[in-house]
Amino acid sequence: MDSFDAGAGGILRQPKAVWATAGASVVAFMGIGLVDPILPSIAQGLRATPSQVSLLFTSYFLITAVAMLLTGFVSSRIGGRRTLLVGLAFVVVFAGLAGTSDSVGQLVGFRAGWGLGNALFVSTALAVIVGAAAGGSAAAILLYESALGLGMACGPLLGALLGNASWRYPFFGTATLMAIGFLCIAAFLKEQPKPARKTSILDPIKALGHGGLASAAVSAFFYNYTFFTVLAFTPFVLNMTPYRSGAVFFAWGLLLAVFSVIVAPRMQKRFGSLKVLGGSLVLLAVDVLVLGYGDHTTAVVCTILSGAFIGVNNTVYTELALGVSDAPRPVASAGYNFVRWFAAAAAPYFAPKIEEWTDIHVPFVVAAVTAVLGAVVVLVRRRALTHEAEELQPRHATEDGVGVFAN
């Protein structure tokens, strides 16, 4: 699917329910990178070490990983609209509580609750958007992917703007925005039809018995370790003011959005999914290695540039995960995400620990190695992954509902 097949008109002519869900999706994705520019400020304000503050990501994504087994179970029983509202309510409550924290332990705990709410919301949002959208699934998917990119880009910027006054304000700001999203969805979104078959908690685990899906998940696990080393550990290395750090990660997010939505699908059509993914993983490995050993200016440039490779990888991994398995796409997506989000939980914890045990360069060496390992899995398991590659018609999702949270 070319990113522009849907046409600008199709994207813009959407019901209020679609815009309400897409707007809330932007804020939900903002929450991932929101704390990036203020990590040093949080460490200073709560008298915590970098490894302690990095647990903000670890708790968030650990709960997100486990919640992947619950999202289909919940939404297939109470419906998409109620699942979105429950998820938003969790985010509002726990983001607000995070801003009141008096210790890093409290903040880590509140981020875990935030992660549960975000998982429930984001994993359901695309299915709801596709079901309510006008102009077919292509326009809805492009709108959702745009929300993803915009959220990843604006999260660090909001964190910097509000965090420059106090590290607490970004959490209060997120709670306020998500409360507005809750009201908009409650007002404009009608209940969506429930799936004909209820999803079991174990269905995503069973789906991983498929060799192709398991291969994509393992490769994405290694890649995610690299991704979140950049996202969670680099702010301590750059050691910049919230404004400057926010600007760096805003530029990073813009590249991620452009390469995910525009560049990656075109590269897939020309070269094929596996070649694009393998090449992008190797280039990401080189980038983070240079980031770790370069001077400050080089580190800034490489941080921004990594957004391009991450954007490409996100899109291609989604295609592989959703196209290679014979399981229903929501189930395949949940199983895939269950595996790979554990790496997103591990990297923020281990990167600063590795620095404490060795020096500041070694965490990036490890991140480069994990990116290469992801490419090796793609190479070794290419036969299991070739089904989707041979049929290369990128499908981010269809009407049966799948979250691009796979990104």
N, C-alpha and C positions, 0 to 999 in steps of 0.2 A: 504493500500500500504506500503510494507516494504520499508524503505528508500533506500535499496540497490538493489531493484528489477530492477532498470534501468540498473545497471551495470556500472562499471567505464568507460568501453569503449564507451558506449552510451553517457555518459556525455561529454566525451572529444572530440568525433568526431562530432563537430558542425560547422555550417557555420560561416563565419565571422560576419554576421548580428547578430547571437545569442550571440556571445562573446562580440560584441560591446554593445548590450543592457544589457547583464548581468553585464558587467564592469561598465556601467553607473548606474545600479541598486545598486551596491556596494556603490558607492559614494553617491547616493541619500539616502540610509539608514544610511550612515555615518553622514549625516547632522542632524539626530535626536539627537545623543548623542555627537555631536561635541563640543558643548558649555559646557558640563558637567565639565571637569577639569578646565575650565577658568572662571566659574561663579564668584568665589571670585575675580579674577583678573579684570573682567569686572566691578564688583561693585566698586572696588578700583579705577580703571582708570576713570570711569564716575561718581564717587562720588554718587553712588546709593545704596539703601538699598537692602537686599536680596529679599524682596517682589517685588521691582521694577524690579530687574534683572530677577526674575522668570517669568515675563511677556514675556520674550523671548520664553518660551515654550507655554504660554497661547495664545499669538497672533498667533503663528505658527499652533497650533492644532485647534484653533477656526476656522481659515480660512480653514484648512484641512477638518474639519467636514462639513462645509457648502459646500465646493468644491466637496464633495462626491456626491452631487445631480447634479453636473454639468459635471462630468467626462464622464459618459455614454452618456449624451446628446451631448457633444462635439465630442467624438471619433466616435460615430455612424454617425456623419455628415461629419467630415473632414478626418476620417481614423486614424488608429493607429499610423502610422509613423509621420504624421503631429502633432498629439496630443503629442507624445513624444518630438518632436522638440520644440513645443511651451512651454511645461513644462520645458525642459532643458534651454531654453532661459530665462524664468522667473527666474530660480535658478541662472544662471550665473549673470544676471543683479542685482538681489536683494542681493545675497551673496556678490558680489563685493561692492555694496553700503553699506552693513552692516559694512564692514571693514573701511568705511570712516566716520562712525557716530561720532558726537560730543556730543551726549546726549543719555540717555537711551531711551527717547521717539522715537528718530530717529531709533535706533537699533531695537526697538520693532516693529515699522512700517515696516522696511525692512524685518524682519523675517516673517511678515504676508505675504508679497509678495512672499517670498521664500516658504512659506507653500503652497500657491496656485500652484506654479510651481511644487513642489514636489508631490502634490496630483494628478495633471494631468499626471505627468510622471509615478509614481509608480503604480497607479491604472490601467494603460494601459500596463505596461511593460510585465507582465506575459502572457497576451493574445498574445502579439507580439512574445514573445519568443516561446510559444507553436506553433504558426502559422508558424514560420520560422525554428523550430528545426528539426533535423534529429533523427530518432530512437524513435519517439512517444512522447506522452505527459509526460510519467513518467520521462524520462531523463531530459526533459526541466524543469519540476516542481522541481526536486531535484537540478538542477543547480540554479534555481531562489531562492530556500530556502537557498542554500549555500551562495548565494550573500547576502541575508537578514542577515544571521548570521554573515558573514564576515564584512558586513557594520556596524552592531550594535557593533561588537567587536573593529573594527579599528577606528570608529569615535572618541571615547574618546582618543585613542592613538595619532591620528593625532592632535587633539585639544591640547594635552599635549605637543607634540614635537614642534609644531609651536607656541603655546601659551606661551611657556616658555620665548620666546623672546619678544612677544607682543601679547596682546589679539586680535589684529586686524588680525594677520597673518592667523589663521585658516579660517577666512572668505574669504580672498584672495586665499588661497590654494584650498578651495572648489570650488570657482568660476573658477579657472584655470582647475581643474580636470573635472568639468562639461562641460567646453568649449571643452575640448578634447573629452569627450563623445558625445557632440553635433556633432562634426566633423566626428567622427567614424560612428555614426548612419546615418548621412547625406550621407556618402560615401558608406556604406556597406548594409544598410537596404532598401529593396524595399518596396513600398507601399503595405499594407496588404488589403485584400478584406474587404469592409465595411459590417456591419451586414445587413441582409435582412430587419430588422425592426428597425426604428429609435427609440431611447429611449427618453421618456419624462422626464422632471425634476421631475415630481410628481410620477413616477413609483416606485422609492425606498421607498417613503413614503407609497404608497399603499401596497407595499410588507410587510410592518410592521404590516399590519392587520392580518397576519398569526400568530397564537398564539405561535408556536414554535420559529419562527424567532424573534418575539418580546421578548420572554423569554430569548433567547440567548443574544440579544442586551442589555437588562436590566442587566442581570448578568455580562456581559462584561463591562458595564458602571461602576459598582461597582469595578470590578477587575482593570480596567484601572486607577481608582483613586489611588489604592494602588501602581500599577506599576509606575505611574509617580510621586508619592510622593518619592519613592526610587530614581528614575532617576533625578528628578529636585531639591529635597530638601536635600538629603543626602550629596552632595558635601559641603554644608555649615556646616553640622554637623561634617564631617570628618576634614574639615579645613586643607587640605594638600596642598603641592606644586602641580603645574600642572603635573609634572612628576609622583609623587606618586599617585595623584588622577587618572591620566590617566591609570596607571598600574592597579589600583583597578578595574576600569570600563572596562579595556581590559579583565581582568580575568572574570569579570561578563559577558561580551559579549561572551566570549568563552564558558562558561557554558550554556548560553542561546542558542547558536548555536547548541552545541552538544545535549542538551536535546530536542530541538525543532525538529531537523532533524533525530536524531538517536534513542533517548530514548523514546520519547513520542509515536511514532507509535507502538513500541513494547509493551509498557505498555497498550495502547489501545486494542491491539489484545488479550492481556492476561486478562485484568480486565474489559474492557469496558469503553467507553468514559466518562460516567457520574460519575462512581466511581473514575476514575483517576482525573477528573477535580475537583470534590468535595474534595478529599483528598489533592490535590495539593494546592487548595485555603486555606484550613485550615492550612496546613504547612507553606504557605506564610504568613498567619496572625501571626502565632507563631514567624516566623523569623523576621518580621518587629517589633514586640513587643519587642523581645530581642534586636534587633538593637537599638531601642529607649532608652532602659534602661541599656544597657551594657556599659562597658568601651570602650576606643578607639579601642583597638585590637578586641574586640567582635563586635563592629560596622563594622569594616573592613571585618571581616570574614562573618558576616551576610549579608552585602551588596553583596559580591561576591556570596554567597550561594543563594541569592534570584534569581540570574540569572537562576539557574536550575529550580525553580518552575515557573518562568516567561516563560521560554522556553516551558515547558510542557503545561502551560495554553494557550499560544499563538496558538500552534498547535491544541489543542482540541477545542478551541473556533472557530477556522477556520472551522474545520470539522462540528461542530454543525451548524454554520451559513450557510454553503454552502450545507449541506445535509438535513436539516430539512424543508426547505421551498420549495413550489412548483413553486416559481417564477424563472425566468431565473437567473442563478448564478451571472452574473454581476450586475443585479438589486438587488438581495438579499444581495450581498456583500456591495453595496452602501448604502442600507438602514441600515444594521447592523453597518457599519462604521460611518454613520451619527450620530447615537445615542452614540456609545461608545467613539468617539473622543472628545465629549464634556467633558467627565471626564478627558481626557488627558489635556484639556485646563484649567479645574477647579483646579486640584490638585496642579500644580506649583504656582498658585496664593494663594490658601487658606492655604497651609501648612505653609509658613512663616508668614502669617497673624495669624494663630492659635498660632504659637509660640509667636508672639508679644502679643497676648491677654492672653496667659497662660504661658507655659514654653516649653522647647525644647523637652520634652517627649510626649506631648499630640498629636502633628501631627502624630506620629507613632501609637498612640492608635487609632486615627481616621482611619488611613490606615489599621490597623488590623481589625477594625470593618467592614470597607467596603469590605475587602476580605471575611470575614465571611458572610456578606450579599449576596455576589455573590454566595457563596456555598448554602445559604438558598434558593435563587431563583432556583438554579439547583435542589435542593431537592423537593421543593414545586411544581415546574413545570416539574417534571421528566416525567410525562405522555406526555406532549406536546413535550418533547425533545427525547423520546425513539425511535422514528422512525429511526433516524440516528444511535442511539446507538445499536439497534437491528441488523441493517444491517452493522455493523462495518466493513467497507472496506474503510479506510481513503482515502478521495479524496480531495487533496489540490486544484485541479482545473481540468477542462477538456478543450477540444478544444473550448468551447464556451466562454472562456476567463474570468478569475476572478483574481483579484489581491490578492496575499498573503499579501498585505497591510492590509488585514483583521487581520494579526498578529499585 
